[in-house]
């Protein structure tokens, strides 16, 4: 039996990761969205460090360009995730009531 190309193995792993990731993300309940985003941000930060190491240790121009692209995409993911998490947390804050007008404070109708 011939050996399988490492590129084919990597492609299979990538396709399976996309499939599993799609089903995991779409089956998350809304209550778990904010904690999941926080964990995803932490994972993306680790990916940024790994991508920078990979980009720095490569010798080819294409590999270095792909490493820089990976760093950029992971950074967009981190910053976007923090913005979404912040917006979600603001939805749970109590809304302040508007100050009463002078007519309402005296018991009259406005």
C-alpha positions as CSV (number, residue, x, y, z in Angstrom):
1,X,0.0,0.0,0.0
2,X,1.3,3.4,-1.0
3,X,1.8,6.0,1.7
4,X,-0.8,8.8,1.8
5,X,0.4,12.3,1.0
6,X,0.7,14.6,4.1
7,X,-1.2,17.2,2.1
8,X,-4.2,14.9,1.7
9,X,-4.2,14.1,5.4
10,X,-4.1,17.8,6.3
11,X,-6.9,18.5,3.8
12,X,-9.0,15.7,5.4
13,X,-8.4,17.1,8.9
14,X,-9.3,20.6,7.7
15,X,-12.6,19.4,6.2
16,X,-13.5,17.4,9.3
17,X,-12.7,20.4,11.5
18,X,-14.9,22.7,9.4
19,X,-17.8,20.1,9.5
20,X,-17.5,19.6,13.3
21,X,-17.1,23.3,14.0
22,X,-20.2,24.2,11.9
23,X,-22.4,21.8,13.9
24,X,-20.9,22.8,17.3
25,X,-21.5,26.5,16.7
26,X,-25.0,26.2,15.3
27,X,-26.2,24.0,18.2
28,X,-25.1,26.4,21.0
29,X,-28.0,27.8,23.0
30,X,-28.2,31.6,23.3
31,X,-27.5,31.5,27.1
32,X,-24.1,30.0,26.4
33,X,-23.1,32.3,23.6
34,X,-21.3,34.9,25.8
35,X,-19.2,32.4,27.8
36,X,-18.4,30.5,24.6
37,X,-17.2,33.8,22.9
38,X,-14.9,34.5,25.9
39,X,-13.3,31.0,25.5
40,X,-13.1,31.4,21.8
41,X,-11.2,34.7,22.3
42,X,-8.7,33.0,24.5
43,X,-8.2,30.2,22.0
44,X,-7.7,32.8,19.2
45,X,-5.1,34.6,21.3
46,X,-3.2,31.3,21.5
47,X,-3.6,30.9,17.8
48,X,-2.0,34.3,17.2
49,X,1.0,33.3,19.2
50,X,1.3,30.0,17.3
51,X,0.9,31.8,13.9
52,X,3.6,34.3,14.8
53,X,5.9,31.5,15.7
54,X,5.1,29.6,12.5
55,X,5.5,32.7,10.3
56,X,8.9,33.6,11.9
57,X,10.3,30.1,11.6
58,X,9.5,29.5,7.9
59,X,11.9,30.0,5.1
60,X,9.6,30.3,2.1
61,X,7.9,33.5,1.0
62,X,4.5,31.8,0.5
63,X,4.6,30.2,4.0
64,X,5.6,33.5,5.6
65,X,2.7,35.2,3.8
66,X,0.3,32.5,5.0
67,X,1.6,33.0,8.5
68,X,1.0,36.7,8.4
69,X,-2.5,36.1,7.0
70,X,-3.2,33.7,9.8
71,X,-2.1,36.3,12.4
72,X,-4.3,39.0,10.8
73,X,-7.4,36.7,10.6
74,X,-7.0,35.6,14.2
75,X,-6.5,39.2,15.4
76,X,-9.8,40.2,13.6
77,X,-11.5,37.2,15.3
78,X,-10.2,38.3,18.8
79,X,-11.2,41.9,18.4
80,X,-14.5,41.1,16.9
81,X,-15.2,38.6,19.6
82,X,-14.5,41.1,22.3
83,X,-16.8,43.6,20.7
84,X,-19.6,41.0,20.4
85,X,-19.1,39.9,24.0
86,X,-19.2,43.5,25.2
87,X,-22.4,44.2,23.3
88,X,-24.0,41.0,24.7
89,X,-23.0,41.9,28.3
90,X,-24.5,45.4,27.8
91,X,-27.8,43.8,27.0
92,X,-28.0,42.3,30.5
93,X,-27.4,45.7,32.3
94,X,-30.3,47.4,34.0
95,X,-31.7,50.3,32.1
96,X,-31.8,53.5,34.0
97,X,-35.2,55.2,34.4
98,X,-35.6,58.7,33.0
99,X,-35.8,61.5,35.5
100,X,-39.3,62.5,36.4
101,X,-40.5,65.8,34.9
102,X,-41.6,68.7,37.0
103,X,-45.3,68.0,36.4
104,X,-45.1,64.4,37.3
105,X,-43.1,65.1,40.5
106,X,-46.0,67.3,41.9
107,X,-48.6,64.6,41.1
108,X,-50.0,66.4,38.1
109,X,-50.3,65.1,34.6
110,X,-47.9,66.0,31.9
